Amino acid sequence: MKLHLKITYAVLALLIALTVEAKIKFGANLGHRMSGGPREHFSKLPENSLAALKAVLLGDNGKKPLQFHENFRYLEFDIQETADGEIIVFHNQKLSPWLPNNQQNLAALNEIYRDPGVQLRVGHRRVRYSDLKIQHLTLEQVQSLILKNGTEPAPSFHQVLEKLVEWNLRKPLAIDIKYFRSDSAREKVIELASYYGELLDTRGTPIFEDGYDLSQATVNFISFAKYFKNSFPFKTWCQRFQAAGFLKIYRAIYHWDNLCSKY
């Protein structure tokens, strides 16, 4: 009995230590959600926004670009699919809180509420703000709304990738997979990441800081297990990622775990 308890306590201690270590690494990376948002480096800028990305890559108020800080290990942002199969850079499934129901967005939201396509996707005609998810709106509709604390809409995946090349990202990139439903959007994710990864490679070898624990590549994918399996439900998608050069899909936070090994 005593031996059993000792083993149990030892296992628990190891799990706690690993969790703490992972959280420290996660917290130390300044590139989370493109460094924007209330708990991030640029706390007054919207998360996953071009404004935050510009400050990261080009500098803010004459300061050295944040991407060259030793605790900026990689740039990370979230992607998901819109109703028309396009890809938006946005974390939450619902609009709140980053695409708020405020005076600035009132006219655009009223148009969205009245749209028959939105009503069909939501499942009823009396659409309310609290009903709305990114998957209910087209890319154009999502981008008709202005981000909280900002003056711009949520950017598309393509727009962000263009800016990474234009503004010369030098640290590695981790793309966090959230919500996908269609094969065309899934394929688009892989194709765009592969194409722009090659363009970024022409700018020079990525700068790998101490503590960086993804692959020695310019572009990587991360996700939580439930999001990845829901978004890419068949093993053939892992094979497609691998064929494009993305050998692993890393578990968010716990980077040693390859989600493609779970099928």
Protein Blocks (a to p, Z undefined) as FASTA:
>chain_A
ZZmmmmmmmmmmmmmmmmmmmmmmmmmpmkgghhpajkbmblmbcehifklmmmmmnoge
hiacfklpmklmbccddddddfkopacddfbfblblklccdfklmmmmmmmmmpmklmmm
nopabdcfklpcfklpcfklmmmpccehiabdcddfklmmmmmmmnopabdcddddfbdf
bfklmmmmmmmmmmmmmmmmmnopcdddehiacdcdfbdcdddfklmmmmmmcfklmmmm
mmnopabccdehilmbcfklmZZ
